[in-house]
Every structure is written in C-alpha cells, then in structure tokens.
Amino acid sequence: MSRTARSIALLTVLVSLLVLAIPAQAQEMEEEAIAPAPCAEPGTLTMWVWDEAWAEIIGNAIEDWKANYCPGAEVNLEVQPWGQYWDLLKTNAASGDLPDVFNMSQTNVFFYLDNGALMNLQPYWDEYGVDTTIWGTGLVDPYRWGEDNDLYAGPVNWDTIAVYYNKDMFDAAGLEYPTADWTWDDFAAAAEALTTDTIYGAAVYLEYQAGYPNWIAATGTTPIIEAGRTACTLTEPGSVEALSFLKGLLDAGYMPTPSIMGGASADDAFNFWASEQVAMITGGSWKLTDALNNVAFNWDVVQLPRHPETGRSRSILHAVGYVASARTAQPDLAANLILYLVSDAGQTFFAEGGNVAPANPSPALQQMWIDAFGDTNVNIQTFVDATVDSQGVTVFDEIWDRINSELVLNIFDLGVSVEEETQAACEFIAPYVVAEE
C-alpha cells in the first residue's frame, strides 16, 4: 500500500471515530476536503524553503507526489536560511530569476504581489474545484490580490491566539471558567474579580499578533492598515474603542504595565503568567508546548471574548503560504505541486511529523495536530476553532517596531492618550500607504 493510500485509510478511520465529537462547522469543512490530482505532464521544478525541519517534511510529501501523482517529475528542494532568505528572494525577484515554487509569509507578500512576481493560482483552484473559502479568512485573505480577490497562495500552516487562564485563580475567586461565548463585559468583570494585592487579572495588549489587534479585529475594523496598504486604520472608531477598552482595564489596576512585566513582548506576558502574577493572558498556539512542559498550576485556554455589538471573537492568524513565480516555465506543474502540498494527502505529512498545525481544514488532520501534544486536559481545539473567523496579518517590516512595541509602550507604559498615539502612528505609516487607483 502506498504512503498516500495509508494516509487516506488513516483519515477515514479517524473521521469515523471523531464524527460524533466534531462540531457541526468542522463536519461541514470535512465535506470540502482538498483532493490531489495527477499532473498533466512531468518536468523539473525548483523550490525554496527557509526551515530545515519543514524541508524534510515537504521533501517527503514531494516524494509521495512524484510517486503517485506525477511520475517522472523532479523537484530541486533548497533550504535558504531565514537570515538570508528574504534578501535572496528580493534580489531574484528583481532579476526575474525566482524559484518555481517557494514559501511566502503574510508579512512579506505585498512586495511580490505589487510587483507582479507571483503567479495567480485562482484559475488552478477553479480548475481543480477547490473552494478557497474553506480555509477561512485569516489563512488566505492576505494572499488575495486584484479586483477579483484572486488567491495567489496555498496555505501551509496556521497559528492563532487564545486566552490562557489560571484555573486555580478562577477557583479561588469563586468564578466560573470562561466559555467561547463570553463577551468583553464578561472579560472585564473577570479581570476585576481576579485582581488582588499581588495578582493582576489580565495582560492582553502586548505585541501585534498576540495583543491589541485581536481586539480591534473583533470590532469589525481591520487592524493597523487595510489590505493593499490603502489606509491606516488606527484612528478609526473600532481601533480607538478597542485600545480605549484595554487602556481602561490598565488604568483601573486590573492589568500591569510593560515595566511591571519586564518588557513589551508576548513572551514577557507569558512568563508573568507562568510565575502566577497574572490570571489571564493572550497567547499563541505556539506557546502550547512551553505551557504544557513548564506550567505547574491548573490552566486552560479559551477563545477571545466576543465584542458586545458585533458578537465576533477574531484571532490574528498567520499562515505561511506556497506560491509560484509568475515567470516559471512550468506553471501547470508548479500549480499541481502546490495543490498536492495543500491537499489532505500532502498535509498529512505535516500533521504526522511536524507538530505544525496544518492549514487544510480536515477535522482528521486537525485532530492529528491536537493529538501530537499527548494526553492533556487543555482544550486545544480552541485554537482550531479560532481559525474560522480570523484576521490575517496586516503588518509589514517597515512599520513593525512602531506598532508592535512603540505603540504599546506609549499607551500602556508612558501614558500617551489613545487618540494622540493612534494619530502619531498613522502619521508614521502614511508614507507606506498606497493610494487607491
């Protein structure tokens, strides 16, 4: 039996075991499974990735693609270390000598889209019958481009944000544990009730992905800057509302300043939480292993609270993508490989071997990722649920420090008003805004 056949058999068994436990939404996504397709004609492709571990997993997947879907094809897979990956990619984009297929991040994709360096994959998604909405908003929206919102990438993985909370502190305060239906008001009440002379109720504003932009997204406002870099959104009502809500919790004494926590990073908040000085923090799915291995008290995770008017809980989500060069000599073959890599069969290699959350929404694949953490009492499904109505990354290198740390320090440490700081931040961002045609 081939590796693909074994994988499909495993998926079938898992689905039958899980069907009663899978939420209705997840069952609907299972019906939209992504199937690989035979290539029309083999050829040779080059492919770049920046991670050694990923290269091994992707390499195994490529071998399966060659054996079962494109016999005779060859892929020259190269690892370009992260420290030089983006410099090499930009240099090659300028010369028109990009690899046929390569990994892309949401923070960097605008440059390549804006310069016409990437192949439009939408005609291939249509040809292969892939409904690109099955990936959810945050996974793919940053990779859409043009008047028709075509999708130029296939997502590799995801990471999302949730609230990590200390169950022992909730018990001591006589509070019920939060649920996925809690609201901003519920969160504020819990933060107040959990705050004591030695413990803060929450620390949920630090950094871009793990912090304040999640709250902005819940209002229905795109955090920081609109897609396509057409406008800074920090001065919009939703942004001001979210930042003012968080600043109000800090001013009330329910949240510590960055100086008290020892820094303005999400890791500083996590360490403060792990040392039992704060009851609730926002943190990424990438902190699960650290928490499971090193946190001694009883804890769990829950989705971000819902905005009281929009009813939305929206996590900032980042997904690496597979993209193809607009100048590839093998467009059909490159698209066929990307299709395979994002399919149920191709993503099984990540789910089984990489401890990386696979982008494919198959409940069986997501369960493989959850199971990779072993037998825990933590609701890891929370992070999967957060992918559905999620917000893709809207920030980029040139403004990263300004909005990731400087804005946080100014508002939550130095006492600059929300209105003054958001205006100043938008003035900083203004040179990078692209006027709409």
C-alpha angles and dihedrals in degrees: 000000000000123000089250093051091049090049093050091048090051091049091051092053093046093049092051091051095045103040095097092049099043116099116246091250091055091049089054090053091052089062087060095057114159113241123201120232134209115263117247094227132358123239142144125287135182119219133186129202130168102215126075094206092048090048091059093049094044089046091056090049091050090053089055091048091051093047099045109021110022113023111190095027121126130202122194100208114196131184114218108188115245093245092064102021098095095042090052092045094051091046091051092045089057091051094042091240102119121149114263093247128014144159119265134189128217090236093059106032098091093072092055095043093047091051096047093243098133130074116240105243095185095095088054094047087053093046092050093045096243114158099213092201090074089080093064126234105285095049097058113009094091088055094055120101142173136029092302094048091237118188114241099180143046112225119241104189144337142222124194140184131247139162114269108205137185107238092194090059091049089051092049090051092048092241128146114238115262122257135205089265098059119122138216088264091053090049093050091049091050092048090053094047093048095050115101136161090280105024132062119215097224149352109195110140105073121119133350107278100031098034147044099346090069089062092047090051091054090062090060093254120125105241120246101338138012122251110278089028092267098143144001109246101191093100094050117110094252093054093046090047094052096045091045091051091053093043089051091057090050093047089050089057096249094114130044125234120247088254091058091049092047098245149011100257131103088241089060089054091047092051090048089053094045089053088055097245096120131036103210134028136165113241142163131257086247089072094061095093092049092049094046093049101040113024112093102187127077111274143158141179131243135181119271113273119267124252107252094233106030093037089217131138106194125184123200103241129193123198129179112223139209110231136174131221116257087225099050113137089215106051096154093048093046091051092047091053092049090049089054094047092054095041126101090259096048095044092051088077090060094043092051102037114020109051082226119132105246117229093221105102096220106135090220092057092046089050090053088056092048091048091053087075092061128224106342137153091224120113095233089164084078090078092050091050089052092063095071103068095023136144119235122223114284100178132090140193099268094060099027101106092042095058101024099055113354095057090047093051094046096052102031102033110022099039099240109159119253091240095050095045097046090050091050092047092051090050088054091049094046097090089057095051114108115218114236114246 
